[in-house]
Amino acid sequence: MLANGVRLHWREAGAADGTPIVWIHGGSVEDSSMMLGDLEPFFDRVRVLLPDTRGHGRSSRFERPADYTYPRKATDLLLWLDTLGLREAVWGGASMGGALSLWVASHARDRTRAVISISGPPYAAPESDRAWWARQRPLVEAGRLEDYFDANVRLRMGEEGLARIKARPDRYNELVAGLRRHSTASLLALLDETYGRTDWLEDCARILCPVLVIAGSDDHFPTVAMSRRVAETIPGAQLHVVEGGPHFPNRTHRAEVQAVIGEFLAAIGVLA
């Protein structure tokens, strides 16, 4: 339990004495269990901390969209690092996790050594995604969470991505069960906040630490052009585009993404 009363569930992997890396999952149907494999090649040299942000996994849930904003999520994570005795960390993750890492770097610069943002958009959702959510919202209201889960994975990863998850029925059922920990009101609040965000690209100009932006060439949000704008806005940021990569290239093109992350961590002195 954090000082603000939030229950934060988290996982840890790697070397207890290594450089801490806060590695954050995407939004909606995601949780920390989906991020465990990303940094595995570096477990002998880094300490990987994987939180379930509020509204995800086994962490606290709320029933107002205002309780799921980036400032609220970031406050939780900074309080959590305080309890671990950590002043600074490398931050990163995919989708919402990548964007939240950028938000922390722009608003809590003294707590951020570097950022790795994979498909992390500091933008309002495009009209097509907002329209998509308007069509899916009745599924959540009716408790048809399997149908919502399938639609969400199709949106971000396509039919092939959904087929990969469904090929592991136990894993599929576990992820859907995670959504059922919500009340209908809390899941609707989480998703309404997701699709109601506004642009905050200008905030990224305040980031001073090293930043690696990774984008999938086939992602529709953020597009490569959007990710390039992020990299151009942050002084000295690097951009790597994964050819053929979808919204989560860290899963479909894991070896390539791990290699790029390894080069970045070595360049900033994290990997000896």
N, C-alpha and C positions, 0 to 999 in steps of 0.2 A: 504494500500500500504506500502510495506516494504522499508527500506532505499536503497536496491539494485534495486528498481523499480518493484519487483515482487508483484503481487496481490495474497494474501493468504487468502482463505476462511477458516473459522473454526467454530466449534460448541463448546459449553460449557455445562457441566452438573455437578450436585453435589453441594457441599457446597463451597461458595465463599471464606471462610476462611480456607478451608481444605488444606492438603498437595497436591500440584499440581502433577498430573500425565498426561504426554503427551502420548496419546494413538493413535497409527498410523495404518491406514488401510493397506491392501495389495496392490500390484501393478495391472497394466493392467486395469481390469474392476471395480476396487474397488474405494470407497471413504469413507469419514468419517461417512456417514449415516449407513454403514454396521457394525460399531463398537459400536454404542450407547448402546446396551444392555449388553455388556460384564462386565462392572464394576458397574452395577446398584445396587447390594446389598451394595455397599460402598458409595453411593452418599451422605449419611448423614455425612461422615467423610473425604471425599477427594474431590478435585476440579479436574474434568476430562476435559482436553483440547484435542479436536479432530480436528486436521488439515486435510485439503485436501492438500497433498503435490503437488508441481508443476506438471502439466500434469494430475491431477486428480480432479474430482468434479468441483468446480467453480473457481479453482485457475488458475494462468497463464499457458499458453501452449507455447511450443517452437518447432522448426522444425529441431533441430540438436540433435542427440543422446548425444553429449557431454554436453548438457544442462540438462540432466536428471540423472546425476550421483549422487551417495551418497554425495560427497562433496558439490555439488550445493544444493541438498535437505536439507542437514544438515545446511548449511549456512542460508537458508531461515528460518528454524525453530529456530535457535539460535537468529537471528534478531527479529523474532516474539516474543520470550520470553523476549527479551530486551524491546520491546514496552509494554509488560505486567508488566514490573518491576520485572521479576523473574530471579534470578541468577541460581537456581538449581531446578531440578524436577526429579521425577521418570519417566523413559521412558519405553515404551513398545508398543506392538502391535503384529500383525500377519503377517506372510510371509514377504513381503518387509518391513512392519512396524517393525517387530521384528528384522530383519537384520539391518535396519537403526538405530534402537535404540542401537544395539551393536556397530555400527560404531561410533555413537556419543560418547558412553562410552569409546571407545578406542582412540578417537581423541580430545575430549573435556571433559576430566575427571572431571574438576572442575565444570562442569554444570550438572553432573549426580549423583543423589543420589543412584539409583538402576535401574536395568533393568529386565523387564519381556519379554522374547522373545519366541513367539509361532511360531514354524515352520519357524524360521528366518535363512536362509542359507547364511553363509559367504563364499559361494563357487560359482564357475562357474557353469552354468546350464549344466546338463548332456547331452551327445550327443543325447539321445532320445528326450529331450525337445527342443534342437536346431533343430533337424529334424522335430519335430512337428511344430515349428514356421515357418520353411521353407515351410511346406505344407499349413499353415493357412495364410501366408502373402498375397497370391493373393486374399483372401476374403476381407482383409482390403483394398487392392489396388482397388478392384472393388466396395467398399462401402457396402459390404454384412455384416453389423455389427451385425445383429441378429445371423447370422451363426457363426461369429467369437466369439461372446459372448457365445453362446451355447457350442462351442468347448472348450473354455477356462474353463467354469464351469465344463464340463465333465472331463477335464484333472485334475483339482484340487479336485473336490468334487464328481465325478461320476454321473451316471444317476439319482440317488436318490436326490443328491443335486440340480441338474437342475430341477427336477420335483417339488421340494419344492419351488423354485423361481417362476416357471411357474404357480404354483397353486395360485399365487397372481399376476394376469395380470397387475394391476396398477403398482406394484413394479417392475415387469419385464420391462415394458415399460419405467419406470423412469430410470432404470439403463442403458438400451440401449440408451436412449436419452442423457445420460451423455457422452457416447462415441461419439455421433454425434456433441457434442460441439467442438470436434477436427476438424482441417483440416485433410485431408488424410496424409499430410506430417508430422504433429505433432504426430498423432497416430502411424505412422510407426516409427518415431524417438523414441518415448517412448518405443515401444516394441522391436525395434532393440537394444536399450541400455539394456533392461532387459535380453535378450538372448545373449548379448555379454559381460557380466560381467566376470571378472576373479576371481580366488580364493583370499581371503584375511583373511583366518583363523588365520594366524600368528599375525595379528593385535589384535586379541582378547586376546592374552597373556598380553597385556598392561592394560587391564581393572582391576580396583582396587575395584570397588563398588560391593555390593551384586548382584548376578544375578540368576534368575530362568529361566531355559530353559524348555519349554513344547513341547513335540513331540507326534504326532499321530502314533500309531504302524503301520498303513496301509499307511502312507505317502510314496511316492516314491522319493520325493525331498523336504526337506532333509529326508533321511532315518533315522531310529532310530540310526543306527551306526554313521551317520554324526552328528546328534544332540549330541550324547554321546561324540564325539570328541570335539565339541564346549564346552561342559560343562567341559571336562577334560583340555581344553586349558586355560580356565578362572580360575584363582585361587579362590577356595572356592565355585564355582558355583554349583547349585543344578539342577538335571534333574528329570522331571516327565514325564512318558510315559503314554499316554491315550490309553488303550487297545481298539482296534477297531476304533480308531480315524483316520480321514483322514487329509488332509492338513490344514483344519480349524477346529480343535477339539473344539475351543471356540464356535462354532455354533452347532455342532452335539452332543457334550457332555458338554454343557454349565455349568450345575450344578457342575460337577466334576472339571472343569477348574476354576470356580469361587471359589470353596472351597480351591483349592491349592493356588490360588492367595491370598485369604484371609489369609491363614496361613503364606504365605511369607510376606505380608504387615504387619501382626501383629509382626512377628519375627524381622523386621527391625524398628519397632517403629512407623509405619505410622498409624496403627489402634490401638486406645487405648483399 
